[in-house]
Amino acid sequence: MGKQTNPPICEIECIHADKVDELQPIVGALGGVGELVTNLADDTRFKVLYALSQSELCVCDVAAVVGATTPAASYHLRLLYRTGLVDYRRDGRLVYYRLADEDMRPVLEAIKSYMSR
């Protein structure tokens, strides 16, 4: 038996004020999550982020790891930098990228683990 086309809905309106009052401020503070999720939803950007969660990498290394051209890797890194997900440092003529916030590491690990099931 397959899933129904439309999920069932309540037959009467009944708002549970205690649950709404508890969750509304938390959910309301989630503004901007769409931009983060958009970056995670792109396969290449997710791979870049995951690679950077494991090691600081130069642009050429990122390109090689994710199987992209250097200009494509640079494009994705630029988008991730603009949204604050990655940061970089210069070392002579090389530029090394890393996660901007180590708190992203468990998020990336959880997504990877979920996809590996």
HUGIZI-V275264 format. One record per helix or strand of 3 or more residues. SS is the DSSP state (@ for helix, = for strand). FROM is the first residue (numbers start at 0). LEN is the number of residues. If there is no record, write none. Layout:
SS,FROM,LEN
SS,FROM,LEN
This chain:
@,16,12
@,32,9
@,42,12
@,58,8
@,69,13
=,85,6
=,93,6
@,103,12
